[in-house]
Amino acid sequence: MITTLTKDTFDTAISDKTPILVDFWAEWCAPCMMQGKVLHALSEQYPALRIGKVNVDEYGELAQRFGIDIIPTMILFREGKLLETVVGLRQAQELLGLFQAHGAESYGQAE
């Protein structure tokens, strides 16, 4: 499931025990639009994955907080901790691998 995150929901979303991959993006960014399609397909195939999106034009303070100056940038969080950062357009299998590398073995099975 993909959740739109705001400055009011961000900290709660990343504080959960279940990892969340947060995509920092903008509407004018062509690679971001392609990444969005990859994330949407991934969320449909693996509905247990937690994916969040932050529009950097609307919530620039969140992008600044994590030093994001290139988009798309995706950060995997768990319990408020930054686990991994990937920059640029990435394929679904690589993103699934991020979840699996951080103890989410069950995410390898499509539902």
C-alpha positions in Angstrom: 0.0 0.0 0.0 1.3 3.5 -0.9 0.6 6.3 1.6 1.0 10.0 0.9 3.0 11.3 3.8 2.9 14.9 5.1 4.8 16.8 7.8 2.1 15.7 10.2 2.1 12.0 9.4 5.8 11.4 8.5 7.3 10.8 11.9 4.5 8.4 12.9 4.9 6.5 9.7 8.6 6.0 10.0 8.4 5.0 13.7 6.6 1.7 13.1 8.3 -1.6 13.7 7.5 -2.6 10.1 9.9 -1.0 7.6 8.6 1.7 5.3 10.2 2.8 2.0 9.7 6.5 1.6 9.9 7.9 -2.0 10.9 11.6 -2.2 9.6 12.9 -5.5 8.1 15.8 -7.5 5.4 16.0 -10.2 7.8 17.7 -12.7 10.4 15.0 -12.4 10.1 12.4 -15.2 12.2 9.7 -13.4 10.0 10.2 -10.4 6.9 9.5 -12.5 8.6 6.3 -13.8 9.6 5.3 -10.2 6.0 5.9 -9.1 4.8 3.3 -11.6 7.4 0.8 -10.3 6.4 1.4 -6.7 2.7 1.1 -7.6 3.3 -2.3 -9.3 5.4 -3.4 -6.4 2.7 -2.5 -3.9 0.1 -4.4 -5.9 2.2 -7.5 -6.1 3.3 -7.3 -2.5 0.5 -5.6 -0.5 2.3 -6.2 2.8 5.0 -3.7 1.8 4.7 -0.3 3.4 5.6 2.5 0.9 5.2 6.2 1.5 5.6 9.2 -0.8 6.7 12.7 0.0 6.2 15.4 -2.5 9.3 17.6 -2.1 7.6 20.6 -3.5 4.9 20.5 -0.9 7.1 19.3 2.0 10.6 20.6 1.3 11.4 20.7 5.0 11.2 16.8 5.0 13.6 16.6 2.1 16.0 19.1 3.7 15.8 17.1 7.0 17.4 14.1 5.1 19.7 16.1 2.9 17.8 15.2 -0.3 19.0 17.2 -3.3 18.4 14.6 -6.1 15.1 13.0 -6.8 13.8 10.3 -6.8 15.5 9.4 -3.6 14.1 6.5 -1.5 14.9 5.9 2.1 14.0 2.7 4.0 13.1 3.4 7.7 12.2 1.2 10.6 11.5 2.4 14.2 12.5 5.9 13.2 16.0 4.8 12.0 17.3 5.4 8.5 18.3 1.9 7.2 19.2 2.5 3.6 19.1 5.3 1.0 18.9 4.7 -2.8 19.1 7.5 -5.3 17.7 7.4 -8.9 15.3 5.2 -10.7 15.4 1.7 -9.3 13.7 -1.6 -10.4 11.2 -3.4 -8.3 13.4 -6.4 -7.5 16.1 -4.1 -6.1 13.6 -2.3 -3.9 12.1 -5.6 -2.7 15.7 -6.7 -1.9 16.0 -3.7 0.5 13.0 -4.9 2.5 14.4 -8.5 2.5 17.9 -7.3 3.5 16.4 -5.8 6.7 14.6 -8.8 8.0 11.4 -8.8 6.0 11.7 -12.3 4.6 8.0 -12.7 4.0 8.0 -9.9 1.5 9.5 -12.3 -1.0 6.2 -14.0 -1.6 3.6 -12.4 -3.9 0.1 -12.4 -2.6 
